[in-house]
């Protein structure tokens, strides 16, 4: 009976030893993956030394935050370099020999903008933020007008957009009320659904000729392909 109890005791001790060993092994593996304190630069330098590989372009990753990794050293280096455009060279046995870090990957540009519209008569209207000098801003409801070469605004908006004292060129323009002379200038910035367009050409004409209309013309619309859904009253701008 004592022999059986002794056997059970030894078995329990062995199991506890095995569990302790596995726990220590797991902690060691975790420590290996997170031992490189500091920034990403130090992490990659440490792996470079351990893997005995050549990495060029390390100066392009300074001051980047640490990334938690797991797996083999090769898997770790690939995880660390995932935010960067890079080239990996391998030898005939498939082992990494050299890495060239090119630059940090950029966030993809907005490819399309979908905006709700409202109707003003038979015309679709969207909300736009505009500034002449980058400091004074106006939020306007503007008519989508593919027949207008430029953004068209009332002359009274020139000071409200920070364009007082700016030089304008003058040009004859056809309006619904006949031919008139317009002041042509540049808006420093125009925002549509959060996307910024810079140096947008605009025409300013006498207020009575425009009434309450502001026209979003081809100096903006020409930068996109446009789809208007009459049923849902949505307009989609596809970046060219």
SVG drawing of the C-alpha trace seen along z (x, -y; Angstrom):
<svg xmlns="http://www.w3.org/2000/svg" viewBox="-37 -95 63 97">
<polyline fill="none" stroke="black" stroke-width="0.4" points="0.0,0.0 2.8,-2.3 4.5,-1.5 1.3,-2.5 1.1,-5.8 4.8,-6.4 4.3,-5.8 1.4,-8.3 3.4,-10.9 6.3,-10.5 3.9,-10.8 2.4,-14.0 5.9,-15.4 6.8,-14.6 3.7,-16.2 4.3,-19.3 7.9,-19.4 6.8,-19.0 4.2,-21.8 6.8,-24.1 9.2,-23.3 6.6,-24.2 5.7,-27.4 9.3,-28.4 9.8,-27.5 6.8,-29.7 8.0,-32.6 11.5,-32.2 10.0,-32.3 7.9,-35.3 11.0,-37.0 12.9,-36.3 10.2,-38.0 9.9,-41.0 13.4,-41.3 14.3,-44.1 13.2,-47.1 13.3,-50.6 12.1,-51.3 11.7,-49.5 15.2,-50.4 16.7,-48.6 14.5,-45.6 15.6,-45.2 19.3,-45.8 19.1,-43.0 17.6,-40.6 20.1,-41.6 22.9,-40.6 21.3,-37.3 20.5,-36.3 23.8,-37.5 22.2,-39.4 22.9,-42.8 20.2,-45.4 20.5,-48.8 18.1,-51.7 17.9,-51.4 18.0,-55.2 14.6,-55.2 13.0,-53.6 14.3,-55.7 11.8,-56.8 9.3,-54.2 7.4,-52.5 8.1,-48.9 6.1,-46.1 5.3,-42.9 6.3,-39.9 6.1,-36.1 7.4,-33.0 10.8,-32.3 13.4,-35.0 12.6,-35.2 8.9,-35.6 9.7,-38.3 11.8,-40.3 8.9,-40.1 6.4,-41.3 8.7,-44.2 9.2,-45.3 5.5,-44.9 4.8,-48.7 7.7,-49.4 8.4,-48.9 11.4,-46.6 13.3,-44.1 14.5,-40.7 17.4,-38.8 17.8,-35.1 20.6,-32.7 20.3,-29.4 19.1,-27.7 16.3,-30.2 17.8,-31.9 17.7,-35.7 21.0,-37.3 20.2,-41.0 17.3,-43.4 16.9,-46.8 14.4,-49.1 13.0,-51.6 10.5,-53.8 7.4,-53.7 4.2,-52.6 1.7,-55.4 -1.9,-55.2 -3.9,-54.7 -5.5,-57.8 -9.2,-58.1 -10.3,-56.6 -13.9,-57.7 -16.2,-60.1 -19.9,-59.4 -22.0,-62.4 -25.7,-62.9 -27.2,-65.7 -30.3,-67.9 -32.3,-69.4 -32.5,-73.0 -35.0,-73.1 -33.6,-70.6 -30.0,-70.9 -28.1,-68.8 -26.5,-70.6 -23.6,-69.4 -21.9,-71.0 -18.4,-72.2 -15.8,-74.0 -13.7,-76.7 -10.9,-79.1 -9.1,-81.7 -6.1,-82.1 -6.2,-78.9 -7.3,-80.8 -10.8,-82.1 -13.3,-79.4 -16.9,-79.3 -19.2,-76.3 -21.4,-76.6 -24.1,-74.6 -23.0,-74.5 -24.8,-73.5 -23.2,-70.7 -22.7,-72.5 -20.7,-70.6 -21.4,-73.5 -19.4,-75.9 -15.7,-76.0 -14.8,-77.1 -16.1,-77.4 -18.4,-80.4 -19.0,-82.6 -20.5,-86.0 -18.1,-88.9 -19.2,-89.7 -17.4,-86.6 -13.9,-87.8 -13.3,-89.4 -15.0,-86.5 -12.5,-84.1 -9.5,-86.2 -8.9,-87.3 -9.1,-91.1 -6.2,-92.9 -5.3,-89.9 -4.6,-90.3 -7.3,-89.0 -7.4,-88.5 -10.5,-89.6 -12.4,-87.5 -15.8,-87.7 -18.1,-84.9 -21.5,-83.9 -24.2,-83.6 -27.9,-82.9 -28.4,-86.7 -26.0,-87.4 -22.3,-88.2 -20.5,-89.7 -17.0,-90.4 -15.6,-88.1 -12.7,-88.3 -10.6,-85.1 -8.5,-84.0 -7.3,-81.0 -8.8,-79.4 -6.0,-78.1 -8.1,-75.1 -11.4,-73.4 -12.6,-70.5 -15.2,-68.0 -16.2,-65.2 -12.9,-65.8 -10.6,-65.5 -8.6,-68.7 -8.1,-70.1 -5.5,-72.9 -5.3,-75.9 -8.8,-75.7 -9.5,-78.3 -12.6,-80.4 -14.6,-83.1 -16.2,-85.9 -19.1,-87.8 -21.5,-90.5 -24.0,-89.2 -27.2,-90.2 -26.2,-88.0 -25.8,-84.9 -28.6,-85.5 -28.1,-82.9 -26.4,-80.4 -22.8,-79.1 -21.6,-76.8 -19.2,-73.9 -17.7,-73.9 -15.1,-71.9 -12.1,-73.3 -13.2,-70.9 -15.4,-68.4 -12.8,-67.9 -10.6,-66.2 -13.1,-63.4 -15.3,-61.1 -18.8,-61.6 -21.8,-59.4 -25.2,-60.8 -27.9,-58.4 -31.2,-60.3 -33.1,-57.7 -31.0,-57.8 -29.8,-61.4 -26.2,-60.3 -23.3,-61.6 -20.1,-59.6 -16.7,-61.3 -14.2,-58.8 -10.6,-60.0 -9.0,-60.1"/>
</svg>
